[in-house]
């Protein structure tokens, strides 16, 4: 019975957080808490909420100025080809060279499989794929 109440509360919190706040960390935390509660009860909810909050915070989209800058950069004559899917939140292979965004060193970009990809330069984690 306790798990049902906890899951119901987490679902209500998730709905509120998604609709009212629309913040990556909050929705990630709510989703992680729901999954954790289902799998591990109250302790799982706490651990899942923390993990989801961290994961949700990672994928915040870059500022519009960064996206515009990267879109305006010419594609190199030979695009890097990567066999694995390019997924937001996942790091690129270590051998992929990225170019820093001059006005915002928090971001860098590269062209992979003929798509501009914005990454965190320190971790090579994909922030956004520009179609």
N, C-alpha and C positions, 0 to 999 in steps of 0.2 A: 504494500500500500504506500509506504514511504517513497519508493522509487517512482510510482505513478504520480504522486504529488510533485516530486522534484522535477520529473520530466515535464509535467504540465507547466510548472512555473518557469522552467527554462525555455519552453516553447513560447510562452507569453512574453518573456524577456526578449527572445530573439525577434519576435514580431515587432515589439516596441522599438528595439534598437535598430532594426532594419528600416522601418518606416520613419521614425522620428529623427534619428541621428545620421544614418547613412554614412558611417565612418568605417573604414576598413578594419581598424583594430577592434572596434566595438562589435561589429558583425562577426569578425573572426572569433572573438572571445565567446560570443553567444553561441555560435555554431560549435565551437570546441567544447563548451560546457554541456551542450545537449548530447553530443556524441559521447563525451566522457561519462555523463550521468547514465546513459543507457548501458554502457559497457561496464563501468566500475562504480556506480552509485555516487554518493556524495563526494568521496575522495576523487573519483574519476572526473566529476564535474569541475572540481577546482583545478585539477591538473589540465584537463581539456580546455578550460577557459583561458588559462595562462598560455598554453601552446597555441590556441587559436588566435589569441590577441597578438602574439608575436608574429604569426604567419600573416594575419590580416594587415598588420602594419607594414609588412615588407612590400606589398604590392600596390601601394598608393601610386596613382598615376603621376607622371612628371608634370611640371608647370607647362602651360600652353606655349610659352616662349621656347622651351626646350624642344617640344614636339615640332614647332614651326621651323626652328633652326635645322633639326635633323632632316625634316622633309625637304628642305631646300638644298641639302648637300648632294652633289652629283654622285651617282653610283660609280664605283670603280669599274674599270674595264672588265675585271674578272671578280665576280662575287664569290665569297667563301661558300663552299657547299658543306653542309652538315647533315648527316643521315638521321640523327635523332630529331624528334620534333622540338621546336623552339617554344618553350612554355614559360609564361609569366611566372616569376617566383623561383624558377630553377636556374642554376648557373650554366653559362655557356662552357664549352670545352676550354681547358686552360690555354690551348695553343691559338685561340682566336684573338686577334689583335683588335683592341678597341681604341677609338679616338676620343679624347676628352672634349666636352662641350665648353668652349672658351669662357662664356659668361656664367656658367654654372658648373663648377668642378665636381659637384655631387653626382653628375651624370656623364656618361660617355655613350658612344654609339658605334655601330658597325653595320655592314651589309652582309646578310647571310641568306642564302637561297633567294637572292634578288629582293629581299625585304630589309628595310631599315629597322634596326633593333636598338632600343635604348636600354642601357644597362647601368648598374652601379659599378664604377670602375674598380673599386677595392675588391669586390667579391665576384664580379662578372655575372651577377644575378640579373636576369631579364626583368625589366620594369615595364616595357611596352613594346609590342611588335606593331609597326606601322604597315598597314596593307597597301 
